[in-house]
């Protein structure tokens, strides 16, 4: 595969806007819609949107260090559905493109990004994460998540997170 560094300022600005919108969309789908169980979409449609956004070989490194495959993540999502109170919101800010490469083999663009997610919930302290992700923009303009690594900047007050691994079994909470 041949990769080249993208340097066009206008394409970088458009890419940054699309990628930031995707980061906000996914954070909203997961935290605000899935975890609260309140959405304009059905549970089935939400699950399909989350699954389609993740590449089949995507891995997520969660804040406590476990590495979870897309398959495991999708398998435990059902346990997190509707577990948080109404009013949970997440914002994405401090979005930056760290590096961007175009692949001449399959005409896609790989972009390494970082951003901050702030999760707010009534009567709880904010949870803040710094996330670094490898995102792939396909020929048709759709975006897939290839790799996600989240680190707590301000951890939750209690043991709550979207996936917790205990004694070789994966369980999910929000």
Z-matrix of the N, CA and C atoms (Angstrom, degrees):
N
C 1 1.428
C 2 1.515 1 108.12
N 3 1.329 2 116.23 1 134.10
C 4 1.445 3 122.07 2 179.69
C 5 1.523 4 109.02 3 -100.26
N 6 1.321 5 116.37 4 127.75
C 7 1.455 6 121.40 5 179.79
C 8 1.507 7 109.59 6 -119.49
N 9 1.330 8 117.24 7 142.11
C 10 1.453 9 120.94 8 174.21
C 11 1.516 10 109.15 9 -136.17
N 12 1.322 11 115.99 10 145.65
C 13 1.453 12 121.77 11 -179.40
C 14 1.516 13 109.16 12 -74.37
N 15 1.333 14 117.11 13 129.58
C 16 1.458 15 122.39 14 178.84
C 17 1.517 16 109.15 15 -81.32
N 18 1.346 17 116.80 16 136.12
C 19 1.456 18 118.68 17 -177.82
C 20 1.524 19 113.54 18 -128.89
N 21 1.307 20 119.43 19 -0.33
C 22 1.450 21 121.85 20 -179.35
C 23 1.525 22 110.38 21 -70.63
N 24 1.344 23 115.44 22 122.85
C 25 1.464 24 119.92 23 -177.55
C 26 1.524 25 111.73 24 -65.98
N 27 1.338 26 117.41 25 -40.22
C 28 1.464 27 119.03 26 -178.09
C 29 1.515 28 111.31 27 -69.89
N 30 1.328 29 117.57 28 -39.42
C 31 1.460 30 118.77 29 178.42
C 32 1.527 31 109.99 30 -69.72
N 33 1.316 32 118.15 31 -33.02
C 34 1.461 33 121.16 32 177.73
C 35 1.521 34 111.15 33 -66.60
N 36 1.332 35 117.54 34 -39.79
C 37 1.460 36 120.81 35 178.82
C 38 1.525 37 110.58 36 -66.17
N 39 1.319 38 117.27 37 -42.49
C 40 1.462 39 121.06 38 178.59
C 41 1.527 40 110.06 39 -67.06
N 42 1.323 41 116.76 40 -40.85
C 43 1.469 42 120.90 41 178.83
C 44 1.519 43 110.28 42 -64.42
N 45 1.320 44 117.07 43 -43.87
C 46 1.469 45 120.66 44 179.89
C 47 1.516 46 110.29 45 -60.24
N 48 1.314 47 117.23 46 -42.46
C 49 1.461 48 121.23 47 -179.81
C 50 1.530 49 111.12 48 -63.97
N 51 1.326 50 117.31 49 -46.03
C 52 1.468 51 121.30 50 179.78
C 53 1.526 52 111.51 51 -65.32
N 54 1.327 53 116.85 52 -41.69
C 55 1.460 54 120.63 53 -179.04
C 56 1.522 55 111.41 54 -69.26
N 57 1.319 56 117.05 55 -40.12
C 58 1.466 57 120.10 56 177.34
C 59 1.528 58 110.33 57 -64.83
N 60 1.325 59 117.05 58 -39.93
C 61 1.463 60 120.46 59 176.94
C 62 1.527 61 110.40 60 -62.43
N 63 1.327 62 117.66 61 -39.16
C 64 1.466 63 121.18 62 178.56
C 65 1.528 64 110.89 63 -66.97
N 66 1.325 65 117.59 64 -40.34
C 67 1.468 66 120.51 65 177.56
C 68 1.534 67 110.06 66 -61.63
N 69 1.310 68 116.96 67 -43.41
C 70 1.470 69 120.89 68 178.45
C 71 1.521 70 111.11 69 -66.79
N 72 1.327 71 117.01 70 -40.62
C 73 1.466 72 121.52 71 179.53
C 74 1.524 73 110.66 72 -61.27
N 75 1.325 74 116.97 73 -49.15
C 76 1.467 75 120.17 74 -178.55
C 77 1.525 76 111.88 75 -66.06
N 78 1.326 77 117.09 76 -39.94
C 79 1.467 78 119.76 77 177.58
C 80 1.529 79 109.75 78 -62.15
N 81 1.310 80 117.31 79 -41.30
C 82 1.455 81 121.32 80 178.15
C 83 1.517 82 112.41 81 -66.73
N 84 1.350 83 116.43 82 -43.23
C 85 1.467 84 120.01 83 178.93
C 86 1.514 85 110.62 84 -60.58
N 87 1.331 86 116.14 85 -44.04
C 88 1.456 87 118.22 86 -176.47
C 89 1.526 88 111.80 87 -76.28
N 90 1.321 89 117.13 88 -61.86
C 91 1.464 90 119.91 89 -171.61
C 92 1.526 91 112.83 90 -74.28
N 93 1.327 92 117.07 91 -49.32
C 94 1.461 93 119.19 92 -174.59
C 95 1.516 94 112.72 93 -78.69
N 96 1.320 95 118.45 94 -34.34
C 97 1.460 96 121.00 95 -175.89
C 98 1.526 97 112.84 96 -97.91
N 99 1.318 98 116.91 97 -55.49
C 100 1.467 99 120.33 98 -174.69
C 101 1.530 100 111.54 99 -67.63
N 102 1.309 101 117.08 100 -52.05
C 103 1.469 102 119.98 101 -174.76
C 104 1.520 103 113.05 102 -66.67
N 105 1.327 104 117.27 103 -30.21
C 106 1.458 105 118.84 104 178.02
C 107 1.526 106 111.77 105 -88.98
N 108 1.337 107 116.84 106 -19.15
C 109 1.458 108 120.21 107 -176.66
C 110 1.516 109 112.71 108 73.67
N 111 1.321 110 116.70 109 13.13
C 112 1.471 111 122.37 110 -178.77
C 113 1.526 112 108.85 111 -117.02
N 114 1.332 113 116.15 112 113.33
C 115 1.451 114 119.76 113 -176.56
C 116 1.517 115 110.17 114 -158.24
N 117 1.311 116 115.05 115 160.60
C 118 1.463 117 120.07 116 171.99
C 119 1.525 118 110.52 117 -74.35
N 120 1.331 119 116.38 118 -15.22
C 121 1.464 120 122.15 119 -179.46
C 122 1.531 121 110.39 120 -99.67
N 123 1.319 122 116.01 121 153.31
C 124 1.465 123 120.08 122 174.08
C 125 1.527 124 108.84 123 -71.34
N 126 1.310 125 115.93 124 162.22
C 127 1.480 126 121.02 125 177.19
C 128 1.526 127 109.94 126 -56.61
N 129 1.318 128 117.73 127 -43.54
C 130 1.470 129 122.55 128 179.33
C 131 1.535 130 111.08 129 -61.46
N 132 1.332 131 117.18 130 -44.73
C 133 1.470 132 120.84 131 179.87
C 134 1.532 133 111.63 132 -65.60
N 135 1.335 134 116.53 133 -39.81
C 136 1.471 135 119.75 134 177.27
C 137 1.525 136 111.04 135 -61.32
N 138 1.319 137 115.91 136 -47.02
C 139 1.457 138 120.64 137 -179.94
C 140 1.528 139 110.59 138 -60.72
N 141 1.335 140 116.98 139 -41.81
C 142 1.463 141 121.32 140 179.23
C 143 1.530 142 111.22 141 -64.49
N 144 1.329 143 117.21 142 -40.76
C 145 1.470 144 120.20 143 179.73
C 146 1.530 145 111.09 144 -64.70
N 147 1.310 146 116.42 145 -42.57
C 148 1.466 147 119.86 146 179.10
C 149 1.524 148 109.72 147 -65.05
N 150 1.309 149 117.86 148 -45.70
C 151 1.459 150 121.92 149 -179.13
C 152 1.529 151 111.87 150 -62.81
N 153 1.317 152 117.01 151 -44.28
C 154 1.464 153 120.91 152 -179.07
C 155 1.521 154 112.38 153 -65.55
N 156 1.329 155 117.66 154 -28.94
C 157 1.459 156 120.95 155 -179.08
C 158 1.530 157 112.44 156 -75.43
N 159 1.334 158 116.92 157 -22.36
C 160 1.461 159 121.29 158 -178.86
C 161 1.529 160 110.14 159 -95.46
N 162 1.325 161 116.75 160 130.09
C 163 1.465 162 120.41 161 175.03
C 164 1.525 163 108.52 162 -62.25
N 165 1.320 164 116.45 163 151.12
C 166 1.466 165 119.98 164 -178.77
C 167 1.522 166 112.65 165 -57.51
N 168 1.332 167 116.90 166 -32.16
C 169 1.464 168 120.90 167 -179.32
C 170 1.539 169 112.66 168 -99.90
N 171 1.329 170 116.56 169 20.19
C 172 1.462 171 121.37 170 179.04
C 173 1.531 172 110.59 171 -70.49
N 174 1.312 173 115.16 172 139.95
C 175 1.464 174 122.16 173 171.98
C 176 1.515 175 108.46 174 -123.65
N 177 1.328 176 114.95 175 146.72
C 178 1.453 177 122.06 176 176.16
C 179 1.520 178 107.58 177 -117.43
N 180 1.328 179 115.82 178 126.50
C 181 1.461 180 120.43 179 171.72
C 182 1.518 181 105.80 180 -99.33
N 183 1.329 182 115.32 181 113.63
C 184 1.456 183 121.65 182 -174.85
C 185 1.531 184 109.90 183 -82.62
N 186 1.340 185 117.24 184 163.08
C 187 1.462 186 120.23 185 -172.78
C 188 1.524 187 116.56 186 -53.89
N 189 1.338 188 118.96 187 -26.81
C 190 1.461 189 119.72 188 -179.74
C 191 1.524 190 112.09 189 -93.42
N 192 1.356 191 117.68 190 5.97
C 193 1.457 192 121.20 191 169.47
C 194 1.509 193 117.50 192 105.44
N 195 1.317 194 119.77 193 -13.38
C 196 1.462 195 120.29 194 178.60
C 197 1.525 196 110.44 195 -69.00
N 198 1.320 197 115.49 196 145.54
C 199 1.455 198 121.76 197 176.40
C 200 1.522 199 107.92 198 -106.78
N 201 1.320 200 116.33 199 123.02
C 202 1.463 201 121.82 200 -173.03
C 203 1.524 202 109.25 201 -121.33
N 204 1.325 203 116.49 202 130.36
C 205 1.465 204 121.35 203 179.00
C 206 1.522 205 110.06 204 -75.21
N 207 1.327 206 115.31 205 162.47
C 208 1.460 207 120.22 206 174.97
C 209 1.528 208 109.60 207 -56.78
N 210 1.319 209 116.43 208 -44.19
C 211 1.464 210 120.43 209 -178.56
C 212 1.530 211 111.05 210 -58.27
N 213 1.336 212 117.19 211 -46.83
C 214 1.469 213 120.14 212 178.48
C 215 1.528 214 111.18 213 -65.50
N 216 1.326 215 116.44 214 -42.31
C 217 1.456 216 120.66 215 -179.68
C 218 1.526 217 110.79 216 -60.82
N 219 1.323 218 117.04 217 -47.50
C 220 1.464 219 120.30 218 -179.82
C 221 1.529 220 110.54 219 -65.55
N 222 1.317 221 116.86 220 -32.79
C 223 1.457 222 120.51 221 179.30
C 224 1.514 223 114.03 222 -67.81
N 225 1.340 224 116.77 223 -29.19
C 226 1.465 225 119.62 224 -178.57
C 227 1.523 226 113.54 225 -99.63
N 228 1.312 227 117.18 226 -6.08
C 229 1.470 228 119.41 227 179.77
C 230 1.524 229 112.23 228 -54.91
N 231 1.326 230 116.01 229 -37.05
C 232 1.470 231 119.89 230 -176.49
C 233 1.523 232 112.12 231 -56.71
N 234 1.331 233 118.36 232 -30.29
C 235 1.455 234 121.32 233 -179.13
C 236 1.527 235 112.78 234 -74.74
N 237 1.323 236 117.02 235 -22.90
C 238 1.459 237 120.70 236 -177.90
C 239 1.524 238 112.85 237 -89.57
N 240 1.321 239 117.01 238 -14.48
C 241 1.468 240 120.35 239 -174.66
C 242 1.532 241 110.99 240 -60.59
N 243 1.337 242 115.36 241 124.59
C 244 1.462 243 121.51 242 174.56
C 245 1.515 244 116.12 243 71.58
N 246 1.342 245 119.06 244 14.06
C 247 1.473 246 120.70 245 -174.95
C 248 1.522 247 114.02 246 -84.66
N 249 1.314 248 117.73 247 -12.51
C 250 1.463 249 119.85 248 -179.55
C 251 1.520 250 110.02 249 -102.85
N 252 1.319 251 114.65 250 160.00
C 253 1.459 252 119.87 251 -179.03
C 254 1.521 253 111.15 252 -74.29
N 255 1.329 254 114.15 253 154.88
C 256 1.451 255 119.04 254 173.32
C 257 1.523 256 107.95 255 -57.87
N 258 1.302 257 115.47 256 147.58
C 259 1.448 258 119.85 257 178.58
C 260 1.516 259 113.86 258 99.94
N 261 1.339 260 117.45 259 -4.56
C 262 1.460 261 118.79 260 175.96
C 263 1.529 262 108.25 261 -66.35
N 264 1.316 263 115.46 262 132.69
C 265 1.460 264 121.23 263 178.23
C 266 1.518 265 108.43 264 -135.56
N 267 1.310 266 114.85 265 153.33
C 268 1.456 267 119.59 266 175.73
C 269 1.519 268 107.92 267 -134.37
N 270 1.326 269 114.91 268 138.12
C 271 1.460 270 120.25 269 175.00
C 272 1.521 271 108.75 270 -119.92
N 273 1.307 272 114.85 271 147.25
C 274 1.456 273 122.19 272 176.90
C 275 1.525 274 107.08 273 -114.79
N 276 1.315 275 116.74 274 126.49
C 277 1.457 276 120.52 275 175.90
C 278 1.523 277 110.19 276 -145.66
N 279 1.319 278 115.76 277 -177.54
C 280 1.475 279 122.81 278 -177.24
C 281 1.528 280 111.05 279 53.96
N 282 1.330 281 116.68 280 36.94
C 283 1.460 282 122.30 281 -178.83
C 284 1.523 283 109.79 282 -72.68
N 285 1.329 284 116.09 283 130.49
C 286 1.476 285 121.46 284 178.23
C 287 1.517 286 110.29 285 -140.70
N 288 1.325 287 114.73 286 142.07
C 289 1.465 288 120.24 287 169.61
C 290 1.524 289 106.29 288 -89.91
N 291 1.326 290 115.99 289 123.42
C 292 1.457 291 120.99 290 179.35
C 293 1.523 292 111.39 291 -88.98
N 294 1.327 293 116.32 292 -38.02
C 295 1.458 294 121.32 293 -179.56
C 296 1.520 295 108.34 294 -161.64
N 297 1.324 296 115.29 295 149.78
C 298 1.456 297 119.58 296 -179.25
C 299 1.522 298 108.72 297 -142.64
N 300 1.337 299 115.70 298 130.70
C 301 1.452 300 121.78 299 -178.14
C 302 1.514 301 110.48 300 -130.49
N 303 1.327 302 116.11 301 140.23
C 304 1.458 303 121.07 302 176.02
C 305 1.516 304 108.79 303 -103.13
N 306 1.328 305 115.81 304 138.24
C 307 1.457 306 121.69 305 178.19
C 308 1.520 307 108.63 306 -102.12
N 309 1.318 308 116.34 307 119.94
C 310 1.466 309 119.44 308 178.82
C 311 1.523 310 111.21 309 -76.98
N 312 1.330 311 117.75 310 -20.60
C 313 1.464 312 121.43 311 -178.98
C 314 1.524 313 112.35 312 -66.98
N 315 1.327 314 116.92 313 -49.39
C 316 1.461 315 119.41 314 -177.01
C 317 1.521 316 113.40 315 -119.50
N 318 1.334 317 117.07 316 12.36
C 319 1.460 318 122.62 317 175.21
C 320 1.529 319 112.87 318 55.63
N 321 1.319 320 116.51 319 43.79
C 322 1.462 321 121.72 320 175.43
C 323 1.520 322 108.90 321 -118.96
N 324 1.309 323 115.69 322 166.45
C 325 1.456 324 121.47 323 176.87
C 326 1.518 325 108.50 324 -121.57
N 327 1.327 326 116.03 325 127.09
C 328 1.458 327 122.24 326 175.32
C 329 1.522 328 108.06 327 -100.12
N 330 1.338 329 115.92 328 130.74
C 331 1.457 330 120.45 329 -176.97
C 332 1.519 331 109.54 330 -131.48
N 333 1.322 332 115.57 331 126.49
C 334 1.458 333 121.97 332 174.79
C 335 1.524 334 106.97 333 -94.09
N 336 1.338 335 116.27 334 121.62
C 337 1.465 336 121.52 335 -176.49
C 338 1.518 337 110.38 336 -125.64
N 339 1.312 338 115.41 337 162.67
C 340 1.458 339 121.75 338 171.39
C 341 1.523 340 107.66 339 -139.42
N 342 1.331 341 116.03 340 148.22
C 343 1.456 342 120.81 341 178.50
C 344 1.525 343 108.72 342 -160.77
N 345 1.320 344 114.30 343 166.21
C 346 1.462 345 121.00 344 177.50
C 347 1.527 346 108.27 345 -108.35
N 348 1.330 347 116.65 346 136.36
C 349 1.465 348 122.84 347 174.65
C 350 1.524 349 107.39 348 -113.06
N 351 1.321 350 116.16 349 129.05
C 352 1.456 351 120.63 350 175.03
C 353 1.523 352 107.75 351 -116.48
N 354 1.336 353 115.54 352 119.96
C 355 1.463 354 122.28 353 -178.55
C 356 1.516 355 107.89 354 -104.48
N 357 1.323 356 116.10 355 121.69
C 358 1.456 357 120.67 356 178.49
C 359 1.524 358 109.17 357 -116.55
N 360 1.308 359 114.41 358 142.84
C 361 1.457 360 120.96 359 -179.58
C 362 1.525 361 107.21 360 -145.61
N 363 1.332 362 117.82 361 139.40
C 364 1.468 363 119.37 362 -179.09
C 365 1.533 364 112.18 363 -53.16
N 366 1.320 365 115.86 364 137.23
C 367 1.468 366 124.34 365 175.56
C 368 1.529 367 113.69 366 63.46
N 369 1.331 368 117.11 367 22.84
C 370 1.468 369 121.12 368 176.33
C 371 1.522 370 108.74 369 -134.80
N 372 1.324 371 115.63 370 154.69
C 373 1.458 372 119.94 371 173.94
C 374 1.522 373 109.30 372 -72.29
N 375 1.323 374 116.21 373 151.05
C 376 1.459 375 120.45 374 177.77
C 377 1.519 376 110.71 375 -62.97
N 378 1.326 377 115.67 376 146.20
C 379 1.459 378 122.90 377 171.72
C 380 1.521 379 105.59 378 -109.87
N 381 1.328 380 116.78 379 127.28
C 382 1.461 381 120.81 380 -177.38
C 383 1.519 382 109.15 381 -121.88
N 384 1.330 383 115.69 382 130.85
C 385 1.464 384 122.17 383 178.57
C 386 1.518 385 109.88 384 -123.80
N 387 1.301 386 115.47 385 145.69
C 388 1.470 387 122.26 386 167.92
C 389 1.519 388 105.03 387 -102.74
N 390 1.313 389 117.06 388 125.60
C 391 1.458 390 122.16 389 -177.96
C 392 1.515 391 110.15 390 -119.02
N 393 1.320 392 115.44 391 136.43
C 394 1.462 393 122.23 392 170.68
C 395 1.517 394 105.75 393 -117.93
N 396 1.330 395 116.43 394 133.53
C 397 1.459 396 119.76 395 -176.01
C 398 1.525 397 110.74 396 -141.20
N 399 1.324 398 114.31 397 147.84
C 400 1.459 399 121.25 398 171.22
C 401 1.520 400 106.20 399 -102.88
N 402 1.329 401 115.51 400 117.72
C 403 1.456 402 121.58 401 -177.00
C 404 1.527 403 108.74 402 -116.21
N 405 1.319 404 115.73 403 145.63
C 406 1.465 405 121.11 404 -178.40
C 407 1.524 406 108.90 405 -119.49
N 408 1.323 407 115.98 406 124.19
C 409 1.461 408 120.92 407 175.11
C 410 1.523 409 107.42 408 -96.92
N 411 1.328 410 115.71 409 120.87
C 412 1.460 411 122.10 410 -177.18
C 413 1.532 412 110.77 411 -85.70
N 414 1.328 413 115.74 412 168.77
C 415 1.466 414 121.91 413 -179.86
C 416 1.513 415 113.12 414 -50.65
N 417 1.318 416 116.94 415 -40.40
C 418 1.467 417 121.17 416 -176.68
C 419 1.532 418 113.00 417 -80.22
N 420 1.338 419 117.39 418 2.10
C 421 1.459 420 121.88 419 179.11
C 422 1.517 421 114.14 420 91.66
N 423 1.331 422 117.28 421 -9.17
C 424 1.466 423 119.23 422 177.75
C 425 1.526 424 110.07 423 -70.77
N 426 1.310 425 115.36 424 156.94
C 427 1.464 426 121.22 425 -175.19
C 428 1.519 427 108.94 426 -121.04
N 429 1.336 428 115.41 427 134.24
C 430 1.467 429 121.81 428 175.32
C 431 1.523 430 108.61 429 -120.19
N 432 1.314 431 114.42 430 144.84
C 433 1.457 432 121.52 431 176.64
C 434 1.526 433 107.19 432 -89.30
N 435 1.335 434 117.34 433 123.55
C 436 1.467 435 122.03 434 -179.56
C 437 1.532 436 111.74 435 -96.84
N 438 1.333 437 117.27 436 -33.63
C 439 1.465 438 121.56 437 -176.52
C 440 1.528 439 107.42 438 -158.46
N 441 1.336 440 117.06 439 140.11
C 442 1.464 441 121.96 440 179.51
C 443 1.526 442 108.16 441 -136.09
N 444 1.329 443 115.82 442 132.94
C 445 1.469 444 121.09 443 177.50
C 446 1.526 445 107.25 444 -132.13
N 447 1.328 446 116.13 445 113.81
C 448 1.463 447 121.72 446 -178.68
C 449 1.522 448 110.43 447 -109.18
N 450 1.323 449 116.14 448 138.94
C 451 1.460 450 122.89 449 178.66
C 452 1.522 451 108.27 450 -130.84
N 453 1.333 452 116.97 451 132.58
C 454 1.452 453 119.53 452 177.34
C 455 1.518 454 110.77 453 -70.06
N 456 1.323 455 115.90 454 133.04
C 457 1.453 456 121.78 455 168.49
C 458 1.531 457 107.60 456 -98.46
N 459 1.340 458 115.48 457 -39.00
C 460 1.460 459 123.23 458 171.83
C 461 1.523 460 105.35 459 -132.06
N 462 1.335 461 117.68 460 105.49
C 463 1.467 462 120.47 461 -176.57
C 464 1.522 463 111.97 462 -73.15
N 465 1.321 464 116.11 463 164.98
C 466 1.465 465 119.44 464 176.89
C 467 1.517 466 110.59 465 -65.63
N 468 1.343 467 115.70 466 154.08
C 469 1.468 468 121.26 467 178.51
C 470 1.516 469 111.20 468 -66.95
N 471 1.307 470 116.76 469 -34.49
C 472 1.460 471 122.00 470 -177.33
C 473 1.521 472 107.99 471 -119.22
N 474 1.296 473 116.17 472 173.14
C 475 1.454 474 119.48 473 177.31
C 476 1.518 475 108.89 474 -75.10
N 477 1.341 476 115.03 475 93.28
C 478 1.452 477 119.90 476 174.76
C 479 1.514 478 107.52 477 -148.08
N 480 1.283 479 115.48 478 132.82
C 481 1.448 480 122.51 479 177.30
C 482 1.510 481 106.63 480 -164.80
N 483 1.332 482 117.00 481 169.61
C 484 1.456 483 116.47 482 -172.40
C 485 1.507 484 114.08 483 -73.43
N 486 1.294 485 119.36 484 -24.37
C 487 1.467 486 120.60 485 175.40
C 488 1.518 487 107.37 486 -144.35
N 489 1.310 488 117.60 487 132.83
C 490 1.464 489 121.76 488 177.61
C 491 1.523 490 107.44 489 -130.47
N 492 1.312 491 116.94 490 127.70
C 493 1.459 492 121.01 491 179.97
C 494 1.521 493 107.96 492 -99.67
N 495 1.304 494 116.30 493 125.77
C 496 1.464 495 121.59 494 178.58
C 497 1.510 496 108.33 495 -131.64
N 498 1.316 497 115.95 496 122.73
C 499 1.460 498 122.33 497 174.49
C 500 1.520 499 112.64 498 47.36
N 501 1.336 500 115.48 499 53.98
C 502 1.464 501 123.49 500 176.63
C 503 1.526 502 114.37 501 65.12
N 504 1.308 503 118.89 502 12.32
C 505 1.447 504 119.16 503 172.79
C 506 1.520 505 107.72 504 -119.99
N 507 1.294 506 116.42 505 140.36
C 508 1.447 507 121.10 506 -177.79
C 509 1.524 508 108.30 507 -100.54
N 510 1.325 509 116.02 508 127.98
C 511 1.457 510 120.79 509 175.61
C 512 1.526 511 107.77 510 -126.26
N 513 1.286 512 116.85 511 162.17
C 514 1.457 513 119.98 512 -177.57
C 515 1.512 514 111.08 513 -126.64
N 516 1.311 515 114.94 514 140.69
C 517 1.462 516 123.15 515 169.45
C 518 1.511 517 105.97 516 -143.43
N 519 1.293 518 117.38 517 171.13
C 520 1.466 519 120.74 518 177.02
C 521 1.505 520 109.70 519 -105.22
